[in-house]
């Protein structure tokens, strides 16, 4: 694969480090490594404080201030069986909570506290084949359809779906039951055959299976996915649902270019209206300019009733929660919308990135009501040292005058600060 060098490399690596820390893996501390055996202590801790001048969906009061935090700790390891074969596994617990008023969308009320099993999996690697089963995270592409089981509600509007709070931080991401076969390496043709079963009531405890195929080149990755819904509690549309998608992400051989696109077609299991969703994104890095700014434009279209399944935060702010207020609290929530997005990001220093995100929501409905509007978010990603990453965000969300989804049509000033503590 082509090496990324210079200031562009600095920005790329900083972005990936922050996105990775906020979306998936724990930090590993090696406890033992000898004769083909390895044991690691894995620890991940994130805390955030949030403030919103407005509340949504009937939540009482004129605004909310709240805090979220979680810590994940466990062990992972591997053991070589032969020169080509090895077994591996991991187990972890997550302790999470929400304090204060609870979030602005009423998903949490500030009383949530929970400590429970998160990961518990075993696997076997041999050559180009990797098979694993148990409780574990799983994602496809950049998370447009599947990026873990990361919807974390609390004692708010759906108390029966309480997973322990930390709604924005998405403390819990593992599917309850999985069987995953990964075939191939880092380049060329590779694929995943997967079975996933969610124990998340907010996701209708969905059971699904599918196939993901990718062709990885130095000009980009081409992919195709098929997902079949096998069962869902109280959700007839997901029982028998079929989703097929094709995607591409890469630079097409042009060093400073970024391209990303995906098209998903979906038929519902209860014969309700079929739908599709797609996006197209293009960006350019001005690598020779001061601070190496990146300018990106994306257009996303979700059909009415399209089910975004297990989409989630993946490669940074705006994927796939488009707008910190709109996507998390006010709507739209990955369905029934046309969204235009412009992003600008720059790197004043090797350990600092700053950015601006603009979103326009058109033909947008949330739970059947109009949710058109605009949002502007400003953010920073600062690696303070090896054990602290800080990311502040401020934003203004402006619902249109005829927006009928929220309690108010007033502009909303929103702020948050996330602190990531790598061990």
DRENPAFI-370557 format. One record per residue (C-alpha): residue in one letter; x, y, z. Coordinates in steps of 0.5 Angstrom, whole numbers, plus 500, padded with zeros to 3 digits. Example, Ala and Ser with C-alpha at 12.3 -4.5 7.8 and 13.67 -1.06 7.14 Angstrom:
a525491516/s527498514/
***
This chain:
x500500500/x502507499/x506511504/x503517507/x508522509/x510529511/x504534514/x499530511/x501524515/x501528521/x494530520/x492523518/x495519524/x492524529/x485524526/x485516526/x488516533/x483520536/x477517532/x480510534/x480512541/x473514541/x470509537/x473502539/x479499541/x482499548/x489501550/x493494551/x499493556/x503487555/x503483561/x507477559/x510475552/x514468551/x514462547/x509464542/x504466548/x502473550/x497476555/x495483555/x491488560/x486492556/x484499559/x479504556/x477510559/x473516557/x469522560/x465527557/x461534560/x455536556/x451542555/x445544551/x440550551/x434546549/x431540550/x427535545/x422530545/x418533551/x423533556/x422538561/x426544562/x429549558/x436546557/x440540560/x447540563/x450533564/x456528565/x458521562/x463517563/x465509562/x471505564/x473498560/x478493563/x479486561/x485481558/x486479551/x491474549/x494469544/x497462544/x501459538/x499452536/x504451530/x508456526/x502458522/x496457527/x494460533/x488461538/x486468541/x481471546/x479476550/x474478556/x472485559/x467489563/x465496562/x462500568/x458506565/x454512568/x450518566/x450524571/x446531572/x440532568/x441527563/x442528555/x438533551/x434528548/x431525554/x434518553/x438518559/x435522566/x442522570/x441516574/x444511570/x450506573/x451499571/x457495571/x457488566/x460484562/x462487555/x467482551/x468475552/x470471545/x475466543/x478465536/x483461531/x487464526/x490459521/x494462514/x488467511/x483464515/x480467522/x474465526/x471467532/x465467536/x462470543/x461477545/x465482541/x465488536/x464488529/x464493523/x463494516/x467499512/x466506515/x460504519/x454506514/x450500516/x454496522/x459499527/x458495533/x452495537/x453502540/x446505542/x446506549/x440508552/x438509559/x432511564/x429516559/x424515554/x425508553/x427505560/x426498558/x432499554/x437502559/x444499558/x447504563/x447510560/x453514557/x449515551/x453520547/x460516549/x457509547/x460505552/x457498550/x459496543/x459488543/x454484540/x451479545/x453473540/x457473534/x460468529/x465471524/x469468519/x474473516/x478470510/x484474506/x489479508/x490486508/x491487500/x487484494/x480480495/x478479502/x471478506/x467476512/x462471513/x458473520/x452472524/x450477530/x445477535/x444483539/x441483546/x440491546/x432492546/x433499543/x435495537/x429490538/x434485540/x435484532/x439477530/x442478523/x447474518/x451476512/x457477507/x462482506/x466482500/x472487499/x477488494/x483492497/x488496492/x493502493/x488506489/x482505494/x477499497/x471497493/x466493497/x459489497/x455487503/x449483504/x445483510/x439478512/x435480518/x433473522/x429475527/x427482531/x423482538/x417487536/x419489529/x416486524/x420490518/x427487521/x424480521/x426478514/x429484512/x434484506/x440490505/x445490500/x450495499/x456497494/x461502496/x468505495/x473509499/x480511497/x484516493/x483513486/x491514485/x491522486/x495523493/x491529496/x484526494/x479523498/x473519495/x468515499/x461513497/x456507499/x449505496/x444501500/x438498498/x433495503/x427491503/x423490509/x421484512/x413486513/x413488506/x412495508/x415500503/x422498500/x427504501/x435506499/x440510502/x446513499/x452518500/x457521496/x463525499/x469528496/x475531499/x482535498/x488536502/x492542501/x498539503/x503545501/x499550505/x500552512/x496547517/x495542511/x487544511/x482539508/x476541505/x470536504/x463536501/x458530502/x451529500/x447524504/x440521502/x436517506/x429514504/x423515508/x423509513/x430506511/x433503517/x440505518/x441498522/x447499527/x451505524/x455509528/x461514530/x467511526/x472516522/x471522526/x465527527/x460527522/x460519521/x455517522/x452522527/x451528522/x450534527/x452533534/x445536536/x441533530/x444526530/x444525537/x438529540/x433532535/x433528529/x434526524/x437519526/x439516520/x433516516/x428520512/x433526510/x437529505/x443532508/x448536505/x455537509/x461541508/x467540513/x474544514/x479541518/x486543519/x493542523/x496547527/x501543530/x503535530/x498534536/x493539535/x487539529/x481544529/x475543525/x468546522/x462542520/x456545517/x450541516/x443542512/x437538513/x432538508/x426533506/x427531513/x422527518/x423524525/x418520527/x413522522/x414530523/x418535520/x425536522/x429541517/x434545519/x441547519/x447546524/x454549525/x459545529/x466547531/x471542534/x478541536/x482534537/x488535542/x493530544/x496533551/x500527552/x501520552/x495519557/x490524555/x487527549/x482532549/x476534544/x472540545/x466542541/x461548540/x455548536/x449552534/x443548531/x437552528/x431548526/x427551521/x421555523/x416550521/x420544524/x415540528/x419535531/x422539537/x419543543/x421549540/x424553534/x429557538/x436556536/x440552540/x447553543/x451546545/x457545548/x461538550/x468536552/x471529551/x477527555/x480520553/x485517558/x489512554/x493508559/
***
